Amino acid sequence: MRIPYLVILPVLITGTSSPDSFIPMTPVSAECIPVSVSVEGDRDLVDTALNQLIEDIDFSGLLITSDVGYAEADVEVTRSLNGIELRAEVTSGGESLLARNYSGENIYSLVHAFADDLVYDLTGEEGIASTWIAYVTRTSSGYSLSVKSQDPRSTRNVMSDEDVITTPAWSPDGDKIVFTSFKSGNADLWCYSFSESRAERILSMPGLNSSPAWSPDGDAIALTLSMGGNIDIYLLDPGTDKTTRLTLRGSIETSASFSPTGRQIVFTSDRIGYPQLYIMDSSGGTAIRTTSSHGYCDSPSWSPDGDRIAYTARTGRDFHIFVMDSDGSNIRQVTFQGSLNEDPVWGPTGRHIAFSSDMDGERAVYVIELNGLTIRKLSYGGDSYCPTWSPLGFR
Amino acid sequence: MNTRLMTISVASILIATVMSGSGCRPGDTTLDGHDTTTVIVVEEFSDTLVGVWDTDTLSTSTDILLVHQEHLNDVFFDYDSDALSGDALEILMEDASYIMETGGFRVLLEGHCDERGTIDYNLALGENRALAAYNYLVNYGVDTDRLEYVSYGKERPFDPAHNEQAWGQNRRAHLRVLPGN
C-alpha cells in the first residue's frame, strides 16, 4: 500500500491585517462634471488640440469629457501672423459661462491654459495642466535634469553632466530648482535658475548636501548633510548660506519634507534600526514616529492641503507608494505594479502624485490622478526618476 | 440643476488649498453668464533653457595613477548593511599597506548601494559604507591627508542589470585613485 506523500503547508494565521498586505487606495470617485468638447479650425491643429483637451479634462479629476455634458466647450484653433490662436466658448444650457481667446506659439500650451481655466471656472479649483515636472534622467553618457510639460512635447534639458545629478526640488516661486551634483567630486548642492539659465553651487559641506526640500515660503531649504560623520537634517538659509542643525543623532536622518504651513517637517530616520518616518517641528526638537506598519519607509512628501503624506515603503521585496493621513493613520497602498516605485511628490492641488516606477521595465516617471486612479506615463526614453513638480502658474 | 449643485459641492469639498499668487485670471467671465472676450497671451520658455555650470572642474589622470588603481581592491557589503566582513577587512588591510608604502597619490573612497531601496536612504547608507572603509584605513595608519570619502548611494551603479549578481557588485566601497599626495 502506498502511503500518500503528505505535504503539510504551514498556514500563517494572522490578525485582521497581515503585515504585508495593505488596503489599496480607492478612487475618490467624486462625480466629475461632464463636459462635451468640440474643436474646429486649422486642420493641422484640430486633432492635436482636441486630443490634448480631452486628456487635460479627463486627468483633472474634477471634469470629465462626455458626449452630453453639463457644459459644452466649443474651441476654434487657428494660425495667425503672431502664432496660434485658440478661441474658446463654454456654454451651459444655452447660457454662456465663459468666452476667452488665447494666443501664443504652441498649441499644447494654449490648450493647457484653457483647460485649467475651464476647471477653475466650473469648480473654483485650480487645474494642473499647465504645470511642469522636472526629473533626472540617466543614460550611458551621463545625467541630466530636464523639465517636461504634460503633453507629448519632448522633455527639455536644463542641466547635464557626466557625473551624478540627483534629488532635485523645485522652488515655490517656480524660478529655481535646487539639486545635488557630484561634478566637483563632492555631493554639492546647486541651484539652477530659470530666469538666469545658470546653475550656481550654493552649499558644499564635506560629504552629502542632498535631498533638499523648500519651505513653503521659499525662505529656507531643509537638507541632509553628513559632515562630521553624522547624517542629519539641517536648515539652509539660501540668502545668508547659514545652516542650522535640526537633528542630532548618530543614526541616519534624511529625506525631509515640509508641511504646507512650514511649521513641521516629516523625515526619515533609522534610529530604531530601520528607516521609519518621523515628524518634528521645523525648528528641530522632539520627533514623533509616524509609521509602524512597514519595515522600511523613506521619501515622505507632505500633501499641499496638509492632511496626507505620501511615501515609499518596502512590502515583501518590492517598493511601493503609500499615502497615509499625516497622523499616521489610514494607510493606503497606491501602486501595485513593478518592484521599485519611489520618490512620490504631490501635484500642487493635492489631486495628483508623480513618482518613479519600473513597472514597464526601465525606470520612468509616472503621474497618478487620485479621483479615478488613472496612471499616466510622463517620461520616455532613458532611466528617469526623482520627479519634482512646478508650482501653479508656471508656464 | 440639483445635480449641478451637488457635483459642484462634492467637488468643492475636495478642494485643496488654492495657492495664491498663481497665474492671474481676468475676472471678467463668471458663472452667472456675463459674457466678454479677453485675449490671454500664453508665453513659452525661451529656447535657451540649458544652464551653464558656474564653476569648472578639470580632472586629469596619468598612467602611473592607473597602475596604483590596479593595486587597490574594492570591498563589498551585505544588503542594507555597512558592516565590514572578514573578507572586507583583509582586502582593506592590503589596500592600506599599499597606500602607505606607495606615495604620490590620494584615495577617494566611494560608497555605493544596489538599486533596491530608495534614493535618499541609499545616499546615506553609501556614506556609511564609505566611512566604514575610511575609518578602517585611518585606524590602520593611513594619513588622513591622503584620503577622502564620498557616497554615491545607488546613483552610479557599477552594473546596471537588475539581478542578484549586479546587486552584489554594486554594494561596495570603491577605492578611486586621485592625483596628489
Contacts between the chains, C-beta under 8 A, distances in Angstrom:
chain1	res1	chain2	res2	distance
A	28	B	14	6.7
A	30	B	10	4.9
A	30	B	11	6.3
A	30	B	13	7.9
A	30	B	14	5.8
A	31	B	6	7.4
A	31	B	7	4.8
A	31	B	10	5.8
A	32	B	7	7.4
A	32	B	11	8.0
A	33	B	4	7.9
A	33	B	7	5.1
A	33	B	8	7.2
A	33	B	11	6.9
A	62	B	11	5.4
A	70	B	3	7.8
A	70	B	4	5.8
A	70	B	7	7.3
A	87	B	37	7.9
A	95	B	33	4.8
A	96	B	33	5.6
A	96	B	35	4.5
A	97	B	29	7.2
A	97	B	31	5.9
A	97	B	33	6.8
A	98	B	29	3.9
A	99	B	29	6.6
A	99	B	35	5.8
A	99	B	36	6.9
A	99	B	37	4.8
A	100	B	29	6.6
A	100	B	37	6.4
A	100	B	38	5.9
A	100	B	40	6.4
A	101	B	37	5.7
A	101	B	38	6.8
A	101	B	39	4.6
A	101	B	40	7.0
A	102	B	39	7.3
A	102	B	40	4.9
A	102	B	41	7.7
A	102	B	42	5.5
A	103	B	39	5.9
A	103	B	40	7.4
A	103	B	41	5.6
A	103	B	42	7.0
A	104	B	41	6.3
A	104	B	42	3.5
A	104	B	43	6.7
A	104	B	44	6.7
A	105	B	42	8.0
A	105	B	44	5.1
A	106	B	42	7.7
A	106	B	44	5.7
A	109	B	42	4.8
A	109	B	44	6.3
A	110	B	42	5.4
A	113	B	40	6.4
A	113	B	42	4.9
A	116	B	23	7.9
A	117	B	25	6.7
A	120	B	25	6.6
A	121	B	29	6.9
A	121	B	31	6.8
A	122	B	8	7.6
A	122	B	31	8.0
A	123	B	8	6.6
A	123	B	11	4.6
A	123	B	12	7.2
A	123	B	15	7.4
A	124	B	8	7.8
A	124	B	11	7.8
A	124	B	12	6.4
A	124	B	15	6.5
A	124	B	18	7.8
A	125	B	11	6.8
A	125	B	12	7.8
A	125	B	14	8.0
A	125	B	15	4.7
A	125	B	16	7.1
A	125	B	18	6.7
A	126	B	18	5.7
A	126	B	19	6.9
A	126	B	22	6.3
A	130	B	23	7.3
A	138	B	155	7.8
A	143	B	155	8.0
A	147	B	49	7.3
A	156	B	45	6.9
A	156	B	49	5.2
A	157	B	49	6.9
A	157	B	50	5.4
A	158	B	49	5.8
A	158	B	50	6.6
A	158	B	51	5.7
A	159	B	50	7.5
A	159	B	51	4.9
A	159	B	53	7.4
A	160	B	50	7.5
A	161	B	53	7.3
A	163	B	156	7.8
A	164	B	152	6.2
A	164	B	155	4.4
A	164	B	156	5.4
A	166	B	119	6.4
A	166	B	123	7.6
A	166	B	153	7.5
A	166	B	155	5.3
A	167	B	119	6.6
A	167	B	120	7.0
A	167	B	123	7.7
A	182	B	150	7.4
A	182	B	152	7.1
A	182	B	155	7.8
A	182	B	156	7.9
A	183	B	53	6.5
A	183	B	57	6.0
A	184	B	55	7.3
A	184	B	57	5.1
A	185	B	57	7.1
A	185	B	59	7.9
A	185	B	108	7.1
A	185	B	148	7.8
A	185	B	150	6.9
A	186	B	150	6.3
A	187	B	123	7.4
A	187	B	150	6.4
A	187	B	151	6.8
A	192	B	51	5.1
A	193	B	51	7.9
A	194	B	45	7.8
A	194	B	49	7.5
A	197	B	46	7.7
A	197	B	48	5.5
A	197	B	49	6.7
A	197	B	50	7.0
A	197	B	51	5.3
A	197	B	52	7.0
A	198	B	51	5.3
A	198	B	52	5.3
A	198	B	54	6.3
A	199	B	51	4.7
A	199	B	52	7.2
A	199	B	53	5.8
A	199	B	54	6.3
A	200	B	54	4.6
A	201	B	54	6.3
A	201	B	55	6.2
A	207	B	127	6.4
A	207	B	149	7.9
A	207	B	150	7.4
A	207	B	151	7.5
A	208	B	123	5.9
A	208	B	124	7.3
A	208	B	127	5.8
A	208	B	151	6.1
A	210	B	120	7.5
A	210	B	123	5.4
A	211	B	120	4.8
A	211	B	123	7.1
A	224	B	120	7.3
A	224	B	123	7.3
A	224	B	124	7.0
A	226	B	124	7.3
A	226	B	127	4.9
A	226	B	151	7.3
A	229	B	131	6.4
A	231	B	124	4.7
A	231	B	127	6.0
A	231	B	128	7.5
A	252	B	121	7.0
A	252	B	124	4.2
A	252	B	125	7.3
A	252	B	128	7.3
A	254	B	120	5.1
A	254	B	121	6.5
A	254	B	123	7.2
A	254	B	124	5.0
A	255	B	118	7.6
A	255	B	120	3.9
A	255	B	121	7.0
A	260	B	17	6.9
A	268	B	120	6.5
A	268	B	121	6.2
A	270	B	121	7.6
A	275	B	121	5.2
A	296	B	117	7.1
A	296	B	121	7.8
A	298	B	117	7.5
A	298	B	118	3.9
A	298	B	120	5.5
A	298	B	121	4.5
A	299	B	118	5.1
A	299	B	119	7.3
A	299	B	120	5.6
A	303	B	16	7.8
A	304	B	16	5.7
A	304	B	17	6.2
A	304	B	19	7.4
A	305	B	16	4.4
A	305	B	17	5.4
A	306	B	17	7.8
A	312	B	118	5.2
A	314	B	117	7.6
A	317	B	116	7.8
A	319	B	116	7.3
A	319	B	117	7.2
A	319	B	118	7.0
A	340	B	115	6.8
A	340	B	116	6.9
A	342	B	118	4.9
A	342	B	119	6.7
A	343	B	118	7.5
A	343	B	119	6.6
A	348	B	19	6.1
A	349	B	16	4.5
A	349	B	18	7.9
A	349	B	19	8.0
A	350	B	16	3.8
A	350	B	17	7.9
A	351	B	14	7.7
A	351	B	16	6.7
A	358	B	162	7.8
A	371	B	14	7.9
A	383	B	160	8.0
A	385	B	119	7.1
A	386	B	119	6.5
A	391	B	19	6.7
A	391	B	22	7.2
A	392	B	19	5.1
A	392	B	22	3.8
A	392	B	23	6.9
A	393	B	19	7.8
A	393	B	21	7.1
A	393	B	22	3.5
A	393	B	23	3.7
A	395	B	23	7.1
A	395	B	42	6.7
A	395	B	43	6.3
A	395	B	44	7.8
